Structures are given as C-alpha cells and as structure tokens.
Amino acid sequence: METPRSEELARQRTATVRAGDLSPTLREWVRDLLHTDLVDTAELTVTLHQPEGLSTPEQRAASRHRLLEMMQVIGERTKDIPQAGIDEAVDEAMQFVRGHSTEAHHS
C-alpha cells in the first residue's frame, strides 16, 4: 500500500463526525447521498482532497489555441489524402500500439 507524500497530505484534510452531531438537514443530505439511514452513534469520515495544478482561464485559452493550430496543420497536411487512407493509417497505428502494450504486459 502506498503512503501519501507530505505534499499530498498538505492538500488533504480529514474529519470524523458522529451522525448524532449533524443537523437534521445535513443528516438528510448524508442519508440521500449514501442511501441509508443513520443511527446516532454512526461515525462519518469526510476527506477533502485539494486539487493541484488547476489551470487558469488564460492557460486553458492558450492550450485551446495551440490545439486548434495543431489541428489546422494536420488538416493541411492531410487534405489530399482520401478518408479511407486516413482510417487505414489510424487502424494500423492502433494495432501497433495494442500489440506493443500487450507485449509489455507479458514481459
């Protein structure tokens, strides 16, 4: 079993709460979430995982722009190739990748 690294622990918080200590609204929400009735002595453990490395709207826009540029280049390079030829090349590439990933699992 892997143990969390210190950076992961810094982004993670855990709390244990008894069902009897929950407000009626929270208790109903938990009941609906878990599809079970709670007895007062039941304990709930809640873990918050903080995501890391979320991109900003500007970073997402730049990534979208780069992706669209790459797609345009691919479109230009393949504009004279019949669709059947592209499909055949994709199928061949997929067979190649699947064959190599199968070999890697058997070694």
Backbone torsions as a table, in degrees:
resi	resn	phi	psi	omega
1	MET	NA	136.2	-178.8
2	GLU	-83.6	138.9	175.7
3	THR	-97.8	143.2	-179.0
4	PRO	-65.4	142.8	175.8
5	ARG	-77.4	163.8	-176.7
6	SER	-61.6	-35.2	178.1
7	GLU	-64.8	-37.5	179.3
8	GLU	-66.9	-41.2	179.5
9	LEU	-63.8	-32.7	179.0
10	ALA	-66.9	-25.7	-179.5
11	ARG	-97.8	8.6	-173.9
12	GLN	-127.7	135.3	177.0
13	ARG	-131.8	140.1	-179.3
14	THR	-130.0	142.0	176.3
15	ALA	-140.7	144.5	175.8
16	THR	-114.9	131.5	-175.7
17	VAL	-132.9	139.3	174.6
18	ARG	-80.3	141.0	-179.8
19	ALA	-58.1	-35.9	-179.9
20	GLY	-63.8	-20.1	-179.9
21	ASP	-88.3	-6.6	-178.6
22	LEU	-80.8	147.6	173.7
23	SER	-68.4	158.1	179.4
24	PRO	-56.0	-37.4	179.8
25	THR	-65.3	-46.3	178.4
26	LEU	-65.0	-39.8	179.9
27	ARG	-61.8	-41.9	177.7
28	GLU	-65.3	-40.9	178.7
29	TRP	-61.5	-44.8	179.0
30	VAL	-64.8	-41.6	178.4
31	ARG	-58.9	-44.2	178.8
32	ASP	-67.7	-36.8	-179.1
33	LEU	-68.5	-44.7	-176.0
34	LEU	-95.0	-7.7	179.3
35	HIS	58.6	45.8	178.2
36	THR	-155.6	150.9	175.0
37	ASP	-80.5	147.4	-178.5
38	LEU	-107.3	134.4	170.3
39	VAL	-88.8	155.4	-175.7
40	ASP	-57.0	-32.3	-176.3
41	THR	-84.9	-5.1	178.9
42	ALA	-64.4	142.0	178.0
43	GLU	-111.7	137.7	178.0
44	LEU	-113.2	133.9	175.1
45	THR	-110.9	124.1	-178.7
46	VAL	-115.3	128.6	178.1
47	THR	-120.1	126.7	177.2
48	LEU	-99.4	123.4	175.7
49	HIS	-107.0	118.1	179.0
50	GLN	-83.8	121.7	177.7
51	PRO	-67.4	148.5	178.2
52	GLU	-115.3	155.2	172.9
53	GLY	65.9	32.7	177.0
54	LEU	-67.3	133.6	-179.5
55	SER	-80.7	151.2	178.4
56	THR	-82.1	163.8	176.1
57	PRO	-56.8	-35.9	179.4
58	GLU	-66.5	-41.2	178.7
59	GLN	-65.0	-40.6	178.5
60	ARG	-65.3	-39.8	178.5
61	ALA	-64.0	-42.0	178.9
62	ALA	-65.1	-40.9	177.8
63	SER	-63.3	-42.2	178.1
64	ARG	-61.3	-43.7	-179.7
65	HIS	-61.3	-45.8	179.2
66	ARG	-63.4	-40.4	179.0
67	LEU	-63.4	-44.8	178.6
68	LEU	-63.3	-37.9	177.0
69	GLU	-63.1	-44.6	179.4
70	MET	-63.2	-40.6	179.3
71	MET	-64.9	-37.3	178.3
72	GLN	-65.1	-42.2	178.0
73	VAL	-62.2	-44.5	178.8
74	ILE	-62.6	-41.7	178.1
75	GLY	-60.4	-42.1	178.6
76	GLU	-65.1	-42.9	-177.2
77	ARG	-69.6	-24.4	-175.9
78	THR	-109.8	7.6	-173.4
79	LYS	-62.6	-28.2	-178.9
80	ASP	-96.2	3.8	-179.8
81	ILE	-95.2	127.9	178.4
82	PRO	-61.5	149.3	-178.6
83	GLN	-55.9	-37.8	179.6
84	ALA	-60.7	-37.6	178.4
85	GLY	-66.9	-38.9	178.1
86	ILE	-66.4	-44.5	178.7
87	ASP	-60.0	-41.5	179.8
88	GLU	-64.1	-43.1	179.2
89	ALA	-64.2	-40.2	178.3
90	VAL	-65.0	-44.9	178.8
91	ASP	-60.1	-43.3	179.6
92	GLU	-63.1	-42.7	179.4
93	ALA	-64.5	-41.5	179.6
94	MET	-64.4	-41.4	177.7
95	GLN	-63.2	-40.9	179.0
96	PHE	-61.4	-48.2	-178.6
97	VAL	-65.1	-45.0	179.8
98	ARG	-62.3	-39.7	179.4
99	GLY	-64.2	-40.1	-179.2
100	HIS	-74.3	-34.5	179.7
101	SER	-71.4	-31.3	176.9
102	THR	-68.0	-41.9	179.2
103	GLU	-64.0	-38.3	-179.1
104	ALA	-64.8	-34.5	-179.3
105	HIS	-74.2	-24.0	-178.4
106	HIS	-90.3	-8.2	-178.1
107	SER	-88.3	NA	NA
